[in-house]
């Protein structure tokens, strides 16, 4: 307990899935949480859950493709608590399967803007505040899709590979400045987005499970626990890592 005591943390995509689980867990470990997402009602519920358990949190509606929104999150952290210690850039989106020759250009641009440019803009806004606070930790949500590829997922895989590479660049730039930057690479996790994928593609669930050495999908809290590790001082000698949390998928 208290692994993030008095740390000020931003979590994007905090209204559901891994983001919501992480916001709750970080608060339970003593963090002051700024939870952000586009869907306000669900995000407010996460904050209410945190405060009902004695934690400190505030919800701020935001769009990760907007630099102004990222700056506002940082400003709220500084105005309310005077510092920023951890940023979990978790928000992301998916898309329908399509081969490259059939891929819609607008979908491509939209997915890259959220999943890759959104992480770049987040770090651009966060890094000065982290440096001013004396250092900290950035966790970017990539994916096993940022480490390996399959057909039909060009925009998602390209963006997540980009997040993994961008994470390494930031880690090298900040290694001597006491800011660590790592990427969480979840495998199939029972989030709303993933369950929508399963429901829209009959038969895919059994196919995916057959590829998993552990034979099951992840619970969002299992991903949140690793995000907590990366946020805390327990991972003090880790930076530039794209860490798969995938039930053994990459090990095959």
N, C-alpha and C positions, 0 to 999 in steps of 0.2 A: 504494500500500500504506500501511497504518497510518493510514487516514483516521479511524479511531475508536480510536486508540491510548489505552489505559487508561480508556476510557469504560465505564461500567457501564450495561448495556442489558437491559431486559425485553422479551421477545417472547412474545406469547400465540398460541395456535394453532401452536405451533412443532414439532408432530410430523409435519407433512406439508405439501406444497404450498408456497405462498409463505412461510409462517412458517418451515418447515424450511430452505428455501433462504436466507432472510434470516438466520436464526440462524447458519448455516454461514458466510455471507459476512461478517456483522458480526464474527464471531470471527476470520476470516482477515484482517480489517482492524484487528485489535488490540483489539477490545472484549472485555470480560468479560460473558458472556451468561447471563442467567437465562431458560431456556427453559421455557415452561409450556404444558400442554395436558391434556385429560382422559385421553387414551390413553397410559398410562405406558410401555408397551413400545416404541412408536415414538419417543416423546420421549427415552427413555434412549438409543436408537440414535443419534439426532441428536447428543446430548451426547458419546457415545463417539466418533463420527466427528470431532467438534471436538477433543476432547482427544488423539486419536490423531495429529492434525496439529499438536500443540503449542499449541492454544488453551486458553482457560479458559472453562468453562461448567458449569452445574449445572442439573439438571432438577427441576422442582417441579410435581407434579400439581395441577391446579386447575380450577375451574369459573368461567368469566368472568361468570356471572350472580350470583356470590357476592361481596359487598363484603369479607367476611372473607378470602376467598382472595386478592383483590387486595392487601389490606393486608399479608397474609403475604408476598407477593412483594416488596413494597417493604421490609418489615422484613428480609428475607433479604439484599436488596441493601445495606442500610445496615449490617447486622451483619457481613456477609462482606467488603464492600469500602468501606464508609463513605460511600457516595454513590449517587446515581442521576442519570444524564445523559440517557438516551434511553429512551422507551417506545414500542414498536410494538404497538399494540392491533389485532391482526390476526385473532383468532379469529372465526369466523362459521359460520352454518348456512344451509341452503336448505330448500326445501319442494316438494312436488308441485304441478304447475300446477292452478289452479282459479279460476274466475271468482268475483267478490266475493259474488254471491248464494249460491254453493255453498261458500264458504270456511269451513273448520272453525275455530271460535273458539279451541279449545285450540292448534291449530297457529299461529294468529295470535299468541296470547299468548306461546308458546314462542319463536317466531322474533324477535319484538320484544324479548323479555327477553335473548336472547343477542346479537343483532346491534346493538341500539341501547342498551338499558339497560346491557348489559355494557360498552360503551365509556364511558358516563357514569360508572359505578362505578369503572372503571379510572382515569379521569382524576381523579376525586374522591380516590382513594387516592394517586395519583402526584404530583399537583401540589405538595403541601407538601414532599415530598422533593426534587423538582426545584428548588424555590425555595431550599430549605436548601442545596443543592449549588451555588447561584449561577446556575442557569438550565439550559437544555437544549432538547430537541426531543421532541415527541410526534407520532407518525404514526398515524393511524387508518385502517384499511382500510375504505373505502367501496366503490364500484363504479361502472362506467358506469351501473349500475342506480340509483345515487344522483344521477344527472344527467338521465337520460331514463327513460321508462316503456314498458312493453308489457303486453298483457293476460295474465292468468293468474298474475301474480306479485305480488299485492297486498302481502303481508306483507314479502317480501324488498325490494321497491322502496320501500315506505314506511319501512322500517328504514334502508335505505341512504341515502335522501334525508335522513332524520333525522340520520345520522352526518355527512353533508356540512354540514348546518346547525349541528349541535352543535360541529363542528370550528371553524367560523367564529366562533361565540360565544366559545369558549375562546381562540381566537387574539386576539380583541379584548380580552378580560379580561386576558390575559397579555402583551400586546405590549410594554408598558413594564417588564416584569419579567424580560426575557431568556429567556423560554420561548416557543419557536415551536411552532405547532400546525398541521399540514397533513393533508390526507386523500389517500391513494393510491386511485385509482379504476381498478382493472384492468378491461380487457375480458376476453373469453373466454380463460381461462388453463388449461392442461392440469394441473389439480389433480385429486385424487381426487373431490372433490365435483362438479366440472364434468364429468369423464368419466362419473360416475354419471348425471348429467343427460342426457348424450348417449346412453348405453346404454339408458335408460328411455324415450327418445323417438325412435323410428326416423324417419329423414329429417331430423331437426333439424340434424344436423351440416352437411349440404350447404346447408341454408337459412341457417344462421348464417355459414358461410364466404362465401356469396354476398354478404353484407352488409358484409364486411370489405375495405376498399380494399387492404390488404396481402395478403389471400388466405390467411391462416393464423392459427392461434391462438398465443397467447403461451406461452413456456416460463416456469415459475415463477422462474427465475433472472433473467429480463428484468425482472420486477416487483421482485425483490429488489434489483437494481442501482439502481432508482429510489428504493426505500426507503432504501438506503444514502446516496444523494445527499441525501435529505430529513433523514436523521439526522446528516449531517456538516456541518461548517462551510462546505462549498461552497454550501449553500443558506441562508446566513446572513441574507439579506434577503428570504426567503420566509416568509410566515405567512398563515394563513387561506385557503390554496389547496386546491381540490379538483381534483387533477391527473389527467386521464385518461391512461392508458397502454393504448391500445386499438387499435393498428394502423390508426388513422384513422377509426374508427367514428363518433365525435362530429363529425368534420369534414364529413361528408356533407351 
